[in-house]
Each structure stands twice: as structure tokens, then as C-alpha cells.
Amino acid sequence: MGPIGVFDSGYGGLTILQDLRNKLPEYDYLYLGDNARAPYGTRSFDVVYEFTYQAVRELFDRGCHLVILACNTASAKALRTIQQKDLPLLAPEKRVLGVIRPSAEVIGSISKTGHVGVLATEGTVRSNSYFLELQKFSPETVIEQHACPMWVPLIENDRHTSEAGKMFIKEDLDQLLDKDSQIDTILLGCTHFPILKEFIESYLPANIQIVSQGAIVADGLDDYLKRHPEMQRCCSKNSNIDFLTSENVEIFNKKATQFFNSPVNASHVNLGLKFK
Ligand code: DGL
């Protein structure tokens, strides 16, 4: 048995972990933030795959049987290759799940107009994963995706509340709505973005619903574990949460509390060297 691994390029996945803990508090979790190499959003397919693969290996080595890529960029660019190519060779009994599919499964049903917007990193938008997944679950839903390449760097550097930061955020929101004025539901398709939810809601008209992924992913995991008792049996249940970061531990502990509502005491991990 081992903890459920939760991976993100940096702090964003903590917004998912927060909801996983609320929904499924009995499980143990091991969070890994690759802060030293974040952001992933503008990196190439190959690089995101390589970094994500290293993180998954690390979490497997530390006893995880199930890993959630709590990062849309990694889910868009690395998940399929890891599931189809790597897992069968590396650990056929282990599982890696992403955040795009559970979000695409429900987002169409939330909208009343049938017009949905997705805000995400450049990598997620360019992969077109949201459009392709939504086609499977809700093909009649009209989707507009908009890349916000400045948002993650602003958040990681604590500049998202500055006047200049807010200007970038408003500009991107305006650009999304300019593409389709019938949008009534906006999915925050990057796990860093929930930290901006309040500001976004205050800026946009009240009829537009802003949806974060945390609760959706937690419901999805709950459902998955019920359907897979063999995996549930591999996940330890002591309500423990541990944190790893590839960057400075003190900085991570301090900043993590903005995303995760409890004190964080992380350990350092070096991802790059081990799996070269
Ligand atoms: N939090 C990640 C996501 O959901 C990506 C942020 C980044 O590293 O660019 O896409």
C-alpha cells in the first residue's frame, strides 16, 4: 500500500489536493511540485513528457500505486504516452490519471447556453485536448479555448494581485468573451487559476459561471476508486499528506499555503538527475 501521488509543475496541483482531501480525507497523499522547472505551459511536448515521466517515476519509487497528474499541461502532453507506452513496461499494475477527461465529462452539462470557454496554458490549448475530449461527452457543446501564457508566471511570482497583473488577466478574459458572447460557463483549465477565481468573478458579468476543477477531479477519483477496488486496496488510509518540491523548501512551504489551507512542510527532491 502507498499514498496517492499528486503531481503538478508547481503550486497549482495544491488546489486539486485541497479538494481531494475534502472529499476523500481518509487516504494518504504525496504531493510533488516540480517548482524548479515550472512553468511547463510554454514548453515543448517532448520536454513536458520527459519532466512528467521523471515525476511519475519518483512517485512510483516512493510507493505510490496511483498518480494523479494534477496539471492540465502534463495531462495534455504526457498522459497518453505514459499510459500507453510507459506503464505496460514500467509498472503494468500501477495507474496514472489526468484532470482533463473528468473536467470534459461534466463541463458541457453545466452550461445552459451550450457555449463554454476554457482558459488554460498555451500547451493545453495547442494540444486541443479539451475540444477532443468534449467531442466524446458533449459534441453539441460549442467550446472556445483561450491561452493565458502570462497567468502562471504571474501567480508563481506573486504578481497576480498587482495592477499590471490584473491588466493582463482582464485582457485575456475580454479576448475569450470576444470570441463568443454566448459563453455562460468558463472552465479554469489550469490548476493554478483557481487562485484567481474571486477576481475573475468580480470582473465578469454575474451570469457567467466560473468552474474550478478541484471538486470535479475529487468526484472523479471517488468514482474511480469505487469502480476499482483492487486499486483502492493499494492506497493507504492514515490521512497523511506529505509534500515534495524540486525547488527551495522554505519558499515552497511559505507560498504553498496560498493554495492549500494548512501548514505545509515539504522535503526536497532532485528529479532531473535520477532518471536521465
Ligand atoms: N498547473 C498547470 C496546469 O494545470 C500548468 C502550469 C504551468 O506549469 O504552466 O496546466
Residues whose N, C-alpha, C, O or C-beta is under 5 A from the ligand:
A	BS01	DGL	S9 G12 A38 P39 Y40 G41 A70 C71 N72 T73 T121 V152 G189 C190 T191 H192
